[in-house]
């Protein structure tokens, strides 16, 4: 199954589970009929983030950086570095656990006093 075909199914499941979702960022490989399908069938705006033609070398796009940073946070949790989970539900629970650790660290961080 290709990425575009799998994206149809995945986006339908996500749209059903998260009714307030309105915008989805996608890689340049998700162009074509998927953009129209998201808009007409799912009421989602699929924004494709592409590199411009004049960019040379290794450049990380700002929206892509959000995804890369998310993966880096997940990899800090050792159990998620490898695919140890047999079920998708336990892998999903490990992602939630990793994000809970991240958010509790951010909330517990001391903040400078305001003047």
Helices and strands as residue ranges (DSSP letters): H 3-17, E 23-26, G 28-30, H 33-41, E 45-48, H 62-75, G 78-80, H 88-108
